[in-house]
Amino acid sequence: MRIIIIVIILYSCFFSYNLNAESINESVILLHGLGDVKISMLKLESALKDEGYTTKNIGYSSSGETIESLSENELSKIVERYKKIGFEKIHFVTHSMGGLIVRYYLQENDLPSGSRIVMLSPPNHGSEIADHFQESKFYKLFVGDVGQELATDSKILSELKPIIPEVGIIAGNKSSNPYFSKIIPGEDDGRVAVDNTMLTEMKDFIVVPSTHLTIKYNDDVINQTAFFLKNGIFEHIEKE
């Protein structure tokens, strides 16, 4: 009897989820940052699944890669497949360098009308940390060519043009690395300056008290991400 009850509960959850998913013919592609793994985006992915989105959490290795090659190798096939499936909207949620990969992809490609992008702590104008360690042999060994593209004077970043989909950016202003924060001017998240996350074409922007590495686990950030994908703006709550 107990097994039957468990099966019924599991079936009910599965059936309910699929009804919700079918009512939202939209997908979300999640893309982590440099040196990270897709497991780090699982909490975000789970929350977005609960909202009814079909999700694709992409894991990739940056070894021997560039922003250009990662864009071509990791995004092109999955986006084209989702277009053929017929999703009304194909959204992106990215962390750190993941946002740069998406921006590069959208230089020559497009998404269905109404698709949106949420970027968490993106180094859209590079990072002073990359500047500081640019000539370090260890840094070059650890991050390879793509690490050089994260410098504030990066040629590839300076040549990226504005993108069409609505973009919401969430930056962190809390650091657990005082050494890095001394290198970075102004507010920062321990890796990227708040000012360097912004884009001229961004639709909305908020700053949260999170570090670069923990921002993707922040419950408020996750809620704000879901809110932006649905509404095209963040939920700005006025403090009394």
C-alpha positions as CSV (number, residue, x, y, z in Angstrom):
1,M,0.0,0.0,0.0
2,R,2.8,2.4,0.9
3,I,4.5,1.8,-2.4
4,I,1.2,2.5,-4.3
5,I,0.8,5.8,-2.4
6,I,4.4,6.8,-3.3
7,V,3.9,6.0,-6.9
8,I,0.7,8.0,-7.0
9,I,2.4,11.0,-5.4
10,L,5.3,10.8,-7.9
11,Y,3.0,10.4,-10.8
12,S,0.9,13.4,-9.6
13,C,4.1,15.6,-9.3
14,F,5.3,14.5,-12.8
15,F,1.9,15.0,-14.4
16,S,1.5,18.4,-12.8
17,Y,4.9,19.6,-13.9
18,N,4.3,18.5,-17.5
19,L,1.0,20.4,-17.6
20,N,2.8,23.5,-16.4
21,A,5.6,23.0,-18.8
22,E,3.3,22.6,-21.8
23,S,1.5,25.8,-20.9
24,I,4.8,27.7,-21.3
25,N,6.2,26.9,-24.7
26,E,9.5,28.6,-23.8
27,S,13.0,27.3,-23.1
28,V,15.9,28.6,-21.0
29,I,19.5,27.8,-21.8
30,L,21.9,28.2,-18.8
31,L,25.6,28.8,-19.2
32,H,28.1,28.9,-16.4
33,G,31.4,30.9,-16.3
34,L,35.1,30.3,-16.7
35,G,36.5,27.4,-14.8
36,D,33.1,26.5,-13.5
37,V,30.8,23.4,-14.0
38,K,27.2,23.1,-14.9
39,I,26.4,21.7,-11.5
40,S,26.8,25.2,-10.2
41,M,23.7,26.3,-12.2
42,L,21.5,23.4,-10.9
43,K,19.7,25.5,-8.3
44,L,18.8,28.1,-10.9
45,E,17.8,25.4,-13.4
46,S,15.5,23.7,-10.9
47,A,13.7,26.9,-10.0
48,L,13.1,27.7,-13.7
49,K,11.8,24.2,-14.3
50,D,9.3,24.8,-11.5
51,E,8.2,27.9,-13.5
52,G,7.4,25.6,-16.4
53,Y,10.3,26.3,-18.7
54,T,12.2,23.6,-20.7
55,T,15.8,24.0,-19.6
56,K,19.2,23.1,-21.0
57,N,22.1,23.5,-18.6
58,I,25.3,23.6,-20.8
59,G,28.6,22.4,-19.3
60,Y,31.8,23.2,-21.2
61,S,35.5,23.2,-20.8
62,S,37.4,26.4,-21.7
63,S,40.7,24.6,-22.2
64,G,42.1,25.5,-25.6
65,E,39.0,27.6,-26.4
66,T,38.1,31.2,-27.1
67,I,34.9,33.1,-26.7
68,E,34.3,32.7,-30.4
69,S,34.9,28.9,-30.4
70,L,32.8,28.4,-27.3
71,S,30.0,30.3,-29.0
72,E,30.1,28.2,-32.1
73,N,30.7,24.9,-30.4
74,E,28.3,25.2,-27.4
75,L,25.4,27.4,-28.6
76,S,24.8,27.1,-32.3
77,K,23.5,23.5,-32.4
78,I,21.2,23.7,-29.3
79,V,19.7,27.0,-30.4
80,E,19.0,25.8,-33.9
81,R,17.4,22.6,-32.5
82,Y,15.2,24.6,-30.1
83,K,14.1,26.8,-33.0
84,K,13.1,23.7,-35.0
85,I,11.2,22.3,-32.0
86,G,9.2,25.5,-32.2
87,F,9.8,27.2,-28.8
88,E,8.1,30.6,-28.9
89,K,10.9,32.0,-26.9
90,I,14.5,30.9,-26.2
91,H,15.9,32.7,-23.1
92,F,19.4,32.6,-21.7
93,V,20.5,32.8,-18.0
94,T,24.3,33.2,-17.7
95,H,26.9,33.5,-15.1
96,S,30.2,35.5,-15.6
97,M,31.9,34.7,-18.9
98,G,28.8,32.8,-20.0
99,G,27.2,36.2,-20.8
100,L,30.1,37.1,-23.2
101,I,29.7,33.8,-25.0
102,V,26.0,34.6,-25.6
103,R,26.8,38.2,-26.7
104,Y,29.3,36.9,-29.2
105,Y,26.7,34.3,-30.5
106,L,24.1,37.1,-31.0
107,Q,26.5,39.2,-33.2
108,E,25.6,37.0,-36.2
109,N,22.5,35.1,-34.9
110,D,19.1,35.9,-33.6
111,L,16.5,34.5,-31.2
112,P,12.7,34.3,-31.4
113,S,11.0,37.6,-30.7
114,G,10.4,38.2,-27.0
115,S,13.4,36.1,-25.9
116,R,15.2,37.5,-22.9
117,I,18.6,37.2,-21.2
118,V,19.6,37.5,-17.6
119,M,23.3,37.9,-16.9
120,L,24.8,37.4,-13.4
121,S,28.1,39.2,-12.8
122,P,29.1,39.4,-16.4
123,P,32.5,41.0,-17.1
124,N,31.1,42.9,-20.1
125,H,34.0,45.3,-20.0
126,G,36.5,42.9,-18.7
127,S,38.0,42.5,-15.3
128,E,41.0,44.1,-13.6
129,I,41.8,40.8,-12.2
130,A,42.5,39.5,-15.7
131,D,44.7,42.6,-16.3
132,H,46.6,42.0,-13.1
133,F,47.4,38.4,-13.9
134,Q,47.6,38.7,-17.6
135,E,51.4,37.9,-17.8
136,S,51.4,35.3,-15.1
137,K,52.4,31.8,-16.4
138,F,50.1,30.2,-13.9
139,Y,47.2,32.3,-15.1
140,K,47.9,31.5,-18.7
141,L,48.1,27.8,-17.9
142,F,44.9,27.8,-15.9
143,V,42.7,29.9,-18.1
144,G,44.3,29.7,-21.5
145,D,43.6,32.0,-24.4
146,V,40.0,32.8,-23.3
147,G,41.4,34.2,-20.0
148,Q,43.3,36.8,-22.0
149,E,40.0,37.9,-23.6
150,L,38.7,38.9,-20.2
151,A,41.1,41.8,-19.8
152,T,39.7,45.3,-19.8
153,D,41.5,46.2,-23.0
154,S,40.3,43.0,-24.7
155,K,39.9,43.5,-28.5
156,I,37.0,41.0,-28.8
157,L,35.0,42.7,-26.0
158,S,35.5,46.2,-27.5
159,E,34.2,45.0,-30.8
160,L,31.0,43.4,-29.6
161,K,27.9,45.3,-30.8
162,P,24.7,45.8,-28.8
163,I,22.4,42.8,-28.9
164,I,18.6,42.9,-29.6
165,P,17.0,40.7,-26.9
166,E,16.0,42.3,-23.7
167,V,18.9,42.0,-21.2
168,G,18.7,42.2,-17.4
169,I,21.9,42.3,-15.5
170,I,22.4,41.4,-11.8
171,A,25.8,42.5,-10.3
172,G,27.1,41.6,-6.8
173,N,28.9,44.1,-4.5
174,K,30.1,41.7,-1.8
175,S,33.6,40.3,-1.8
176,S,35.3,37.6,0.2
177,N,38.7,38.4,-1.4
178,P,40.1,41.7,0.0
179,Y,43.3,41.3,-2.2
180,F,41.3,41.2,-5.4
181,S,39.0,44.0,-4.2
182,K,42.0,46.3,-3.8
183,I,42.9,45.7,-7.5
184,I,39.3,46.4,-8.7
185,P,38.1,50.1,-8.6
186,G,34.8,50.9,-7.0
187,E,32.2,48.3,-5.9
188,D,33.0,44.8,-6.8
189,D,32.1,41.1,-6.2
190,G,35.6,40.0,-5.7
191,R,36.1,39.3,-9.5
192,V,34.4,42.0,-11.5
193,A,33.7,45.7,-10.9
194,V,30.0,46.6,-10.7
195,D,30.5,49.2,-13.4
196,N,32.1,46.6,-15.7
197,T,29.0,44.5,-15.7
198,M,26.8,47.0,-17.4
199,L,25.7,47.3,-21.1
200,T,24.2,50.4,-22.8
201,E,21.4,48.2,-24.2
202,M,20.4,46.6,-20.9
203,K,16.7,46.8,-20.1
204,D,17.2,46.7,-16.3
205,F,19.9,46.4,-13.7
206,I,20.1,45.6,-10.0
207,V,22.9,45.1,-7.5
208,V,22.7,42.5,-4.7
209,P,24.9,41.8,-1.7
210,S,26.5,38.6,-3.2
211,T,30.0,37.5,-4.2
212,H,30.9,36.5,-7.8
213,L,30.9,32.8,-6.9
214,T,27.8,32.7,-4.7
215,I,25.4,35.0,-6.7
216,K,23.9,32.1,-8.6
217,Y,22.8,30.5,-5.4
218,N,21.1,33.6,-4.0
219,D,17.4,33.1,-3.5
220,D,16.6,36.7,-4.3
221,V,18.7,36.5,-7.5
222,I,16.9,33.4,-8.5
223,N,13.5,35.0,-8.0
224,Q,14.6,38.1,-9.8
225,T,15.8,36.0,-12.7
226,A,12.5,34.3,-13.1
227,F,10.6,37.6,-12.7
228,F,12.7,39.2,-15.5
229,L,12.2,36.3,-17.9
230,K,8.5,36.7,-17.5
231,N,8.1,40.5,-17.3
232,G,11.2,42.0,-19.0
233,I,12.1,44.0,-15.8
234,F,13.3,43.2,-12.3
235,E,11.0,43.5,-9.3
236,H,11.9,46.8,-7.7
237,I,10.5,46.9,-4.2
238,E,10.6,50.3,-2.6
239,K,11.9,50.3,1.0
240,E,9.7,52.1,3.4
